[in-house]
Amino acid sequence: MPRPRLFWQDELEIIDRTMRAISGISDPEEIVDAYWTGISDLVSIDHFVAVSRRHTELPEYHITRSSRFTESFNPWTQRDQLPKLSGGILGEIVYEGRPRVIDNLPELLSHDDPARFYLEGFQSLVALPQYDGGEALNITMMLLPPGEEIDHAIIPTMHWQNSLFGRGTQNLVLRNQLSGLLGALDRELQVVGAIQRSLLPSELPVIRGFKLAAHYETSARAGGDYYDFFPLTDGRWGIFIGDVSGHGTPAAVLMAITHAIAHAQPGTHTPPAALLRYLNHQLSTAYTREGTFVTAFYAVLDPERRILTYSRAGHNPPRLARGEAVIPLNGIGSLPLGIEDGQTYDEATIELASGDLLLLFTDGVVEATAPESGPHSGAQFGTRRLDDILLATRGCEPERCLESIRQALTEYTENAPPVDDQTLIAMRCC
């Protein structure tokens, strides 16, 4: 006899309890167990078999679940341990790929059917497919012994519920797989970031008559900003800051290449234009592709004479706080590195004075954007705010200057993570 239907209020309570339970589960196998435990309160499902043709070829299939299993298997992690069969009634059903109701199962079950162990002793079978990309890759079957019946009127609703549940479960499997892949990728990016940071100066140089401070922050695990110091002859120092176009791992790779080139050939670090020409030639002929480039500012400091000679390749002009004014070092400039081989780079010279505060930075600083909903309504941080901080801290230690800039950026962006790499180098002439 068919099992009598429950009152709709009771069915709603069972379904709500089941949905609430599975909403907090992330393991697909646990969700399946919780789902069928709940559904069994609506429909008596004492006997069942589930088959899958995922990752198999006609006429093969796996038995993924059965009430006659003596051991439980997780079909997502233990597929190689699942029974693998070929042909027979179950093979016909799974490759037919549509709902099916069989009420005369004993008449159709042959003695040599490969799935006889799972089907023998039952009178009826209700097969409900679960579709993936329009194909019935998985089918769940309820098995009814002689004397038991199911209300055929509820089978369409069961098919609807079963299909939606199967789709949701498969999405959860894919989400978990994606989460695992993203975790592995993130660990790789952490390694890339660590390697990249190892290319930066481990400590700032000691330059007589000058004090230095630096800050480096990437918008991702790895970034494309680069700064460096090169000890030169006669106590001079080369000071380099660069910014690779783009973000993340591709930018980090080109940053590492730029670092390697800059350190590969001694004697190219002075005068400043010579290093930029050398870098530009190497990058444009062998490494930059599809619009990638590197902006750079390179200066040679003669601390004894307090002379700074510099050259610029598309990079933000450094800002020099002197007295009550800020002087941008923007008198010269050429294309970024890696765009056009043979590009020439001009040089300029400035004499530094006691109390001068020079700031080198990448565009992630001045292009930091305020939230649209905030008082600045998506505007960029800009150089004016940078200049105000330089003037306010020109008599302080360089570290204090950078701390003030970072604090201002945090307040301006309302503590949002940077969307571009940010590098700062402050140098104060004593």
C-alpha positions as CSV (number, residue, x, y, z in Angstrom):
1,M,0.0,0.0,0.0
2,P,1.2,3.5,-0.7
3,R,2.4,5.5,2.3
4,P,-0.2,8.2,3.1
5,R,0.7,11.8,2.5
6,L,1.5,14.0,5.5
7,F,-0.4,17.2,6.1
8,W,1.3,20.0,4.2
9,Q,2.2,21.7,7.5
10,D,4.2,18.6,8.6
11,E,5.9,18.3,5.2
12,L,6.9,22.0,5.3
13,E,8.4,21.5,8.8
14,I,10.4,18.5,7.6
15,I,11.7,20.3,4.5
16,D,12.5,23.4,6.4
17,R,14.4,21.4,9.1
18,T,16.3,19.5,6.3
19,M,17.2,22.7,4.4
20,R,18.4,24.4,7.5
21,A,20.6,21.4,8.4
22,I,22.3,21.2,5.0
23,S,22.9,25.0,4.8
24,G,25.7,24.7,7.4
25,I,27.5,21.7,5.7
26,S,30.4,22.1,3.3
27,D,31.2,18.4,2.7
28,P,29.2,17.1,-0.2
29,E,28.9,13.6,1.2
30,E,27.6,14.9,4.5
31,I,25.0,17.0,2.7
32,V,23.8,13.9,0.8
33,D,23.4,12.0,4.0
34,A,21.5,14.9,5.7
35,Y,19.3,15.4,2.7
36,W,18.2,11.8,2.3
37,T,17.7,11.4,6.1
38,G,15.3,14.3,5.9
39,I,13.6,13.2,2.7
40,S,13.0,9.7,4.2
41,D,10.7,11.4,6.7
42,L,8.6,12.4,3.7
43,V,8.9,9.3,1.6
44,S,9.8,5.9,2.9
45,I,13.2,5.1,1.3
46,D,14.6,2.0,2.9
47,H,16.2,0.6,-0.2
48,F,18.1,2.5,-2.9
49,V,20.9,2.3,-5.4
50,A,22.7,5.3,-7.1
51,V,24.8,5.0,-10.2
52,S,27.1,7.4,-12.0
53,R,28.6,7.4,-15.5
54,R,30.8,10.4,-14.8
55,H,34.4,9.6,-16.0
56,T,33.3,6.3,-17.6
57,E,32.6,5.2,-21.1
58,L,29.5,3.4,-22.5
59,P,28.4,0.8,-21.3
60,E,30.3,1.2,-18.0
61,Y,29.1,2.9,-14.8
62,H,29.9,3.0,-11.0
63,I,27.6,2.1,-8.2
64,T,28.1,5.1,-5.9
65,R,25.5,4.2,-3.2
66,S,23.5,1.3,-2.2
67,S,21.4,0.2,0.8
68,R,23.2,-3.1,0.4
69,F,26.7,-1.7,0.8
70,T,28.3,-3.1,3.8
71,E,30.9,-0.3,3.7
72,S,30.3,3.4,3.0
73,F,32.3,5.1,0.2
74,N,32.7,8.7,-0.6
75,P,32.1,8.9,-4.4
76,W,34.1,12.2,-4.7
77,T,37.2,11.0,-2.9
78,Q,37.1,7.2,-3.2
79,R,35.8,6.7,-6.8
80,D,38.5,4.1,-7.5
81,Q,37.0,1.9,-4.7
82,L,33.5,2.0,-6.1
83,P,32.0,-1.1,-7.9
84,K,32.3,-0.6,-11.6
85,L,29.8,-2.5,-13.8
86,S,28.9,-2.7,-17.4
87,G,25.5,-3.1,-19.1
88,G,22.4,-4.7,-17.6
89,I,19.3,-2.9,-16.4
90,L,21.2,-0.2,-14.6
91,G,23.5,0.5,-17.6
92,E,20.4,0.8,-19.7
93,I,18.8,3.3,-17.3
94,V,21.9,5.4,-16.7
95,Y,22.7,5.8,-20.4
96,E,19.0,6.3,-21.3
97,G,19.2,9.4,-19.1
98,R,15.6,10.1,-18.3
99,P,13.2,9.4,-15.4
100,R,11.9,5.9,-15.4
101,V,9.4,3.8,-13.3
102,I,9.6,0.1,-13.4
103,D,6.9,-1.9,-11.6
104,N,7.8,-5.4,-13.0
105,L,11.5,-5.5,-12.1
106,P,11.7,-9.3,-11.5
107,E,10.5,-9.9,-15.1
108,L,13.3,-7.8,-16.5
109,L,16.1,-8.9,-14.2
110,S,18.1,-11.7,-15.9
111,H,20.2,-14.2,-13.9
112,D,23.4,-12.8,-15.4
113,D,22.6,-9.1,-14.9
114,P,25.8,-7.5,-13.5
115,A,23.7,-5.5,-11.0
116,R,21.6,-8.4,-9.8
117,F,23.0,-8.3,-6.3
118,Y,21.7,-4.7,-5.9
119,L,18.3,-5.3,-7.5
120,E,17.3,-8.8,-6.6
121,G,14.2,-9.1,-4.3
122,F,12.6,-5.8,-5.4
123,Q,9.4,-5.4,-7.3
124,S,9.6,-1.7,-8.3
125,L,12.2,0.8,-9.2
126,V,11.9,4.6,-9.5
127,A,14.9,6.2,-11.3
128,L,15.4,10.0,-11.0
129,P,18.3,11.5,-13.0
130,Q,20.5,14.4,-12.0
131,Y,21.6,16.5,-14.9
132,D,25.0,18.2,-15.5
133,G,25.3,20.1,-18.8
134,G,22.1,18.5,-20.0
135,E,23.4,15.0,-19.5
136,A,22.1,12.6,-16.8
137,L,25.5,11.6,-15.3
138,N,24.1,10.5,-12.0
139,I,20.8,8.6,-11.3
140,T,19.3,7.8,-7.9
141,M,16.9,4.9,-7.8
142,M,14.4,4.0,-5.1
143,L,13.7,0.3,-4.7
144,L,10.4,-1.1,-3.4
145,P,10.0,-4.8,-2.3
146,P,6.8,-6.7,-3.2
147,G,3.8,-5.3,-1.3
148,E,5.1,-1.7,-1.1
149,E,4.1,1.0,-3.4
150,I,4.8,4.7,-3.9
151,D,2.3,7.3,-4.8
152,H,3.1,8.0,-8.4
153,A,1.6,11.5,-8.1
154,I,4.6,12.7,-6.0
155,I,7.3,11.4,-8.4
156,P,7.4,14.6,-10.6
157,T,8.0,16.7,-7.5
158,M,10.6,14.3,-6.2
159,H,12.3,14.5,-9.6
160,W,12.3,18.3,-9.4
161,Q,13.7,18.3,-5.9
162,N,16.3,15.6,-6.6
163,S,17.6,17.4,-9.7
164,L,17.9,20.7,-7.9
165,F,19.6,19.0,-5.0
166,G,22.0,17.2,-7.3
167,R,22.9,20.5,-9.1
168,G,23.5,22.2,-5.7
169,T,25.7,19.4,-4.5
170,Q,27.8,19.4,-7.7
171,N,28.2,23.2,-7.4
172,L,29.5,22.6,-3.9
173,V,32.0,20.0,-5.1
174,L,33.2,22.5,-7.7
175,R,33.4,25.2,-5.1
176,N,35.5,23.1,-2.8
177,Q,37.7,22.1,-5.7
178,L,38.1,25.8,-6.7
179,S,38.8,26.7,-3.1
180,G,41.6,24.0,-3.0
181,L,43.1,25.3,-6.2
182,L,42.9,28.9,-5.0
183,G,44.6,27.9,-1.8
184,A,47.4,26.2,-3.7
185,L,47.7,29.2,-6.0
186,D,47.9,31.5,-3.0
187,R,50.7,29.5,-1.5
188,E,52.6,29.7,-4.7
189,L,52.0,33.5,-4.8
190,Q,53.3,33.8,-1.3
191,V,56.5,32.1,-2.4
192,V,56.7,34.4,-5.4
193,G,56.2,37.4,-3.1
194,A,58.9,36.2,-0.7
195,I,61.3,35.7,-3.6
196,Q,60.5,39.2,-5.0
197,R,61.0,40.8,-1.6
198,S,64.4,39.1,-1.3
199,L,65.5,41.1,-4.3
200,L,64.9,44.4,-2.5
201,P,67.7,45.8,-0.3
202,S,67.9,44.0,2.9
203,E,69.0,47.2,4.6
204,L,69.3,50.8,3.6
205,P,72.8,52.1,2.9
206,V,74.6,54.4,5.2
207,I,75.4,57.6,3.3
208,R,77.4,60.3,5.1
209,G,75.4,63.5,5.4
210,F,72.1,61.9,4.5
211,K,69.3,59.9,6.3
212,L,67.1,57.4,4.5
213,A,63.9,55.5,5.0
214,A,61.9,53.3,2.7
215,H,58.4,51.6,2.6
216,Y,57.3,48.9,0.3
217,E,53.7,47.5,0.0
218,T,52.2,45.4,-2.7
219,S,48.5,45.3,-3.7
220,A,48.7,41.5,-4.1
221,R,51.0,38.7,-2.8
222,A,53.6,39.9,-5.3
223,G,54.0,43.2,-7.1
224,G,55.9,45.1,-9.7
225,D,57.5,48.0,-7.7
226,Y,61.2,47.9,-7.4
227,Y,63.8,50.1,-5.6
228,D,67.5,49.6,-5.2
229,F,70.8,51.3,-4.2
230,F,74.1,50.8,-6.1
231,P,77.4,51.6,-4.4
232,L,79.6,53.5,-6.9
233,T,83.1,54.8,-7.0
234,D,84.3,57.8,-5.0
235,G,81.6,57.3,-2.3
236,R,78.7,58.0,-4.7
237,W,75.5,56.0,-4.7
238,G,73.0,55.1,-7.4
239,I,69.3,55.4,-6.3
240,F,66.7,53.6,-8.4
241,I,62.9,53.3,-8.2
242,G,60.8,51.7,-10.8
243,D,57.2,50.5,-11.4
244,V,56.3,47.7,-13.7
245,S,53.0,48.1,-15.6
246,G,50.2,45.8,-14.3
247,H,49.9,44.0,-11.0
248,G,50.5,40.7,-9.4
249,T,52.7,37.8,-10.6
250,P,53.3,39.0,-14.2
251,A,54.5,42.4,-12.8
252,A,56.6,40.6,-10.2
253,V,58.3,38.5,-12.9
254,L,59.2,41.6,-15.0
255,M,60.4,43.3,-11.8
256,A,62.7,40.4,-11.1
257,I,64.0,40.6,-14.7
258,T,64.6,44.3,-14.3
259,H,66.5,43.6,-11.1
260,A,68.7,41.0,-12.8
261,I,69.5,43.2,-15.7
262,A,70.4,46.1,-13.5
263,H,72.8,44.0,-11.6
264,A,74.2,42.0,-14.5
265,Q,76.7,44.4,-16.0
266,P,78.9,46.5,-13.8
267,G,79.9,49.9,-15.2
268,T,76.5,50.8,-16.5
269,H,75.3,52.6,-13.4
270,T,76.8,56.0,-14.1
271,P,75.9,58.4,-15.6
272,P,72.2,57.9,-14.9
273,A,71.1,58.0,-18.5
274,A,73.5,55.2,-19.3
275,L,71.7,52.8,-17.0
276,L,68.3,53.7,-18.3
277,R,69.5,53.2,-21.9
278,Y,71.0,49.8,-21.0
279,L,67.8,48.7,-19.2
280,N,65.6,50.0,-22.0
281,H,67.5,48.1,-24.7
282,Q,67.5,44.8,-22.8
283,L,63.8,45.0,-21.9
284,S,62.5,46.2,-25.2
285,T,64.4,43.7,-27.3
286,A,63.8,40.6,-25.2
287,Y,61.2,40.9,-22.4
288,T,58.4,43.5,-22.7
289,R,55.5,42.2,-24.7
290,E,51.9,43.3,-25.4
291,G,52.2,46.8,-24.0
292,T,54.2,46.0,-20.8
293,F,56.7,48.6,-19.7
294,V,58.6,49.9,-16.7
295,T,58.7,53.4,-15.4
296,A,61.9,54.4,-13.7
297,F,63.7,57.2,-12.0
298,Y,67.5,56.8,-11.4
299,A,69.8,59.2,-9.7
300,V,73.5,59.3,-8.8
301,L,74.2,61.0,-5.5
302,D,77.5,62.5,-4.7
303,P,77.2,63.0,-1.0
304,E,80.5,64.9,-0.7
305,R,79.3,67.6,-3.0
306,R,75.6,67.1,-2.3
307,I,75.0,66.8,-6.0
308,L,72.1,64.7,-7.4
309,T,72.3,63.9,-11.1
310,Y,69.2,62.1,-12.3
311,S,67.3,60.8,-15.3
312,R,63.7,59.8,-15.7
313,A,61.8,57.2,-17.8
314,G,58.1,58.0,-17.6
315,H,58.2,57.8,-13.8
316,N,56.5,60.2,-11.3
317,P,58.8,63.1,-10.7
318,P,60.2,63.0,-7.1
319,R,59.2,65.8,-4.8
320,L,61.9,68.0,-3.0
321,A,60.7,69.9,0.1
322,R,62.9,72.9,0.5
323,G,62.0,75.7,2.9
324,E,58.4,76.6,2.4
325,A,58.1,75.1,-1.1
326,V,58.0,71.7,-2.8
327,I,60.0,71.4,-6.0
328,P,59.1,68.6,-8.5
329,L,62.1,67.1,-10.3
330,N,60.1,67.2,-13.6
331,G,62.4,69.2,-15.8
332,I,63.3,66.1,-17.9
333,G,61.5,62.9,-18.9
334,S,61.3,60.3,-21.6
335,L,59.3,57.2,-22.5
336,P,59.1,54.3,-20.0
337,L,61.6,51.5,-20.3
338,G,60.7,48.6,-22.7
339,I,58.6,50.5,-25.2
340,E,61.0,51.6,-27.9
341,D,64.6,50.5,-28.3
342,G,67.0,53.3,-29.0
343,Q,65.2,55.8,-26.7
344,T,67.4,58.6,-25.4
345,Y,67.3,59.8,-21.8
346,D,68.3,63.3,-20.7
347,E,69.9,64.2,-17.4
348,A,69.5,67.0,-14.9
349,T,71.4,68.0,-11.8
350,I,70.4,69.6,-8.6
351,E,72.5,70.7,-5.6
352,L,71.0,69.6,-2.3
353,A,71.1,71.8,0.8
354,S,70.9,71.0,4.5
355,G,67.3,70.4,5.5
356,D,66.1,69.3,2.1
357,L,63.7,66.3,2.1
358,L,63.5,64.3,-1.1
359,L,60.7,61.8,-1.7
360,L,60.7,59.1,-4.4
361,F,57.5,57.3,-4.9
362,T,55.4,55.1,-7.3
363,D,52.0,56.0,-8.7
364,G,50.2,53.7,-6.3
365,V,50.7,56.4,-3.7
366,V,49.3,59.5,-5.5
367,E,46.6,57.4,-7.4
368,A,45.2,55.9,-4.3
369,T,41.4,56.5,-4.5
370,A,38.9,57.5,-1.9
371,P,35.7,55.5,-1.6
372,E,32.8,56.7,-3.8
373,S,30.6,57.0,-0.8
374,G,33.2,59.0,1.2
375,P,33.7,62.8,1.5
376,H,36.3,62.8,-1.4
377,S,33.9,60.8,-3.7
378,G,36.4,58.6,-5.6
379,A,39.1,61.3,-6.0
380,Q,42.8,60.4,-6.1
381,F,45.1,61.2,-3.2
382,G,47.2,63.4,-5.5
383,T,50.5,65.3,-5.2
384,R,49.0,68.3,-3.3
385,R,48.3,66.2,-0.2
386,L,51.7,64.6,-0.6
387,D,53.3,68.0,-0.7
388,D,51.5,69.2,2.4
389,I,52.9,66.2,4.3
390,L,56.4,66.8,3.1
391,L,56.3,70.4,4.2
392,A,54.8,69.5,7.6
393,T,57.6,66.8,8.2
394,R,60.6,68.4,6.4
395,G,62.3,68.9,9.7
396,C,61.6,65.4,11.0
397,E,63.4,62.1,10.5
398,P,62.6,60.4,7.1
399,E,60.8,57.6,8.9
400,R,58.4,60.1,10.4
401,C,57.7,61.5,6.9
402,L,56.8,58.0,5.6
403,E,54.7,57.2,8.6
404,S,52.7,60.4,8.1
405,I,52.1,59.6,4.4
406,R,51.0,56.0,5.2
407,Q,48.6,57.3,7.9
408,A,47.2,59.9,5.5
409,L,46.7,57.2,2.8
410,T,44.9,54.9,5.3
411,E,42.6,57.7,6.4
412,Y,41.9,58.9,2.9
413,T,41.1,55.5,1.5
414,E,39.2,54.6,4.7
415,N,41.5,51.7,5.4
416,A,40.8,50.0,2.1
417,P,43.6,47.7,0.8
418,P,45.8,49.3,-1.9
419,V,44.7,48.5,-5.5
420,D,48.3,49.3,-6.7
421,D,51.7,48.7,-5.3
422,Q,53.0,51.5,-3.1
423,T,56.7,52.3,-2.7
424,L,58.2,55.3,-0.8
425,I,61.8,56.4,-0.4
426,A,62.6,59.5,1.8
427,M,66.0,61.0,1.9
428,R,66.9,64.0,4.1
429,C,70.0,66.0,3.7
430,C,71.5,66.8,7.1
